[in-house]
């Protein structure tokens, strides 16, 4: 006999419970939009989960990875009714933000929209150096971006007695066009407290060449096979 109070799925349905760390990958806008996870990371072999070039990890993060969605709307009225009679969306917004915890020069280049580091050779006994310009760019480069999350092991496919078969499905939030979001991003050097990390957020832009329902991007999720056997 079932209970009256219930959800859509059983409480032990792992694919309906999302909690834990994730990772962010970015790629140049010139790379083709992926058809699936197989175009973003390796899914088999000794290099499993490695990014597929030119996709690249942004590195370790702090405070989690925050994906937001918001919208504005217009409300319509008529003189004869003292209430709104209809609403329609006027704007949709999505963004992804985090704090980048690897204070490498590459991270500063990414978070602050700076040029890539340049190696500078010095004469011995001086050490070679890497230089990054601190400039005021006149535009934001577009990127593709995805947020990857992996579920804990779940049963999948044909099962054998005493030898259960598990998979660890991956869900990805994939965005077509992303631009640097205006925000303060700084750090403090001190002898106590947390390590340096840089706030970083990208605004997700709509791609007008795509169907309305997919203009920001898509969510990819691996689906475990139906469980059969003992």
N, C-alpha and C positions, 0 to 999 in steps of 0.2 A: 504494500500500500504506500502510495506517495504522500508527501507532505503538501500542505496548501501553499506555504511560502517557499518559493523556489526561484532559481535563475534559469536562463536559457540553456545552460550547460551544467553538468554536475560540478560540484565544488573542486573535484580533483582534476578537472579538465585543464591541463597545463597550458594549452595554447590561448587560454582566456585569462591567464595570470601573468602580467608583465611587470617584472621588478628586477633591477640589477643594472650593472654597468653596460655601456655600449661603446661603439667607436665611430669616429667620423672619417670618411674618405672624401677627397676632392679630386677633380680632374679638370683639365682645360675645357673650355666650352667647345673647342674644335673637335673633341672626341665624340663619336656617335653616342646618342642616348642608348643606354643598355636595354637589351631585350629581356634580360633576367639577371639573376645573381651570378651566373656563369661568366658574364661580361665584366664583373666588378672584382670578384675574388676567386682564387682557385678553390675548387670544391672537392678535389681528389688529389692523391699523390703525396709525396714527401713535403711539398710546399703548400699543403692545404691551408686555406685562409689567407695566404699572401695576396696583396693587391695585384691586380693585373694592370700593368703599365698602359696608359699613364695615370691610372688611379693611384692615389697615395694616401697613407694615413696622415692625419694632422698631429698625431702623437697623444701622449697621456693627457688626461683632463682632470679638473677638480670641480666640485659642486655639481656634478652630473651634466647631462646633455639635455637641454630644454628645447622642445619643439612646440611652437605656439601657432594657433590659428585664431583669427578674429575677423569680424566683419562689421560694416556699418550698414544702415538701412534707412530708407525713406518711408515715412508714414503718411497715409492719405486719409483725408476726411471729407465730409460733406456738411453743409449747414444744418441739415435736418436731423443729424444724429450726433449725439454728444460723446462720440468715441471714434477711434480709428476704425476705418472700414477695411483697410488693406495695408500690408507692408510689402516692400520689395527690397532685396539687397542692392546696395549702391557701390560697395567696395569689399573685396576680400583681401586679407593679408595673412602671410605665413612667414615664419622665421625660425632659425635654429641658432642657439647660443650655448656657450660654455665658457670655461676658463681654461686656457691652454697652460698645462703644468710643466712643459719642457721649455725652459728658458734658453733655448739654443738660438743662434742667429737666424736659423731657418724659421723658427717660430715667430721671432720678431718681424721677419719679412712678411709672413703670412698675416699676423694679427694687425700690423700697422700699415699694410699695403706698401711695403718698401721693396727696393730692388733685391734680387737674389744676392747672396754673399759672393764676394769676389776674392779669390786667393791672391795674396800679394807676397812675392818672394823677397826675403831679406838676406843681407850678407851676414854670414857667420861672424861673431857669435850671436847675433840677433835671431830670434825665432821668427819663422814665417807668420803671417797674419791673414786673417779674413776680414774684409771690410764690407759694411753695409751702409748705403747712403740713407740719410734721414731727410726726406724730401716732402713735398706737398703736391702729390699727384693731382692731375686735373680731371681724372675720370676713374671709375671703378672697373677693374677687370671682371668679366663674367666667368663663373665657374659652374660646373656640375658638382653636385654634392649628394652624399647618401649617409644615413645613420643606420648602422648595423647592430642588431640585437640578437643574441642566441638564447634559445630556450634550454632549460635543463633536459636531460635525456627523457624521451618518451618511447613507448613501445611502438613498433612499426612493422607491418608485413607479417609473413608467416613465422610463427613461433614454434620452437622445438622444446620438448620437455627438458628442463634443466639448463637450457641455453637461450635465455631471452634475447631478442634482437632490439636494440635501441638506436635511435637517431637523435641528433640535437638540431632541431630545425632553426632556421635563421629567418628573421623578419627584417626587411630593409625599407626605410622611407627614402625614396629617391626623388631628387628635385632637379628639374631641367635647367633653370637659370637662377643663379644666386649672385647677389652683390653685397659688398661690404655695407654693414649697417652703421649709421652715425651713432657713436657713443664714446664716452671717455674710457680710455684703456691705459692704465698706468701700473706702476709697481713701487714697492718700498723696500729699501735695503736696510735690514736691521739685524741685531744679534739674537733676537728671540722671535717666536711666532712662526707662521707658515712660510714656506718657500715662495719664491716669486712665481706668480702665475698671471697670465694676461687675459682679461675679459675679451671675448670675441663673439660677434654675432653676424650672421648673414641673413639678409632679406631675400625671400624667394619671390621671383617675378613670374608672371604668367607668360606662357608661350602661345601667342595668338595663332600659330600655325597648327595647333593641336585641338582636338575636341574639347568642348567646354569642361567636361568632367575630368580631364587629365592635363589641364594647362599648367598647373604647378608641378605635377609629377605623378608618381604612383607609389603604392605600397606593394612590395614583393614579399610573399611568405611561402616558405617550403611547407608542403602538406604531407604529413606522415601517411604511409599506406595503411589501409584498413587492417586491423589485427585479426589474424586467423590462426587456428591451431589451438593446442592445449593452453 
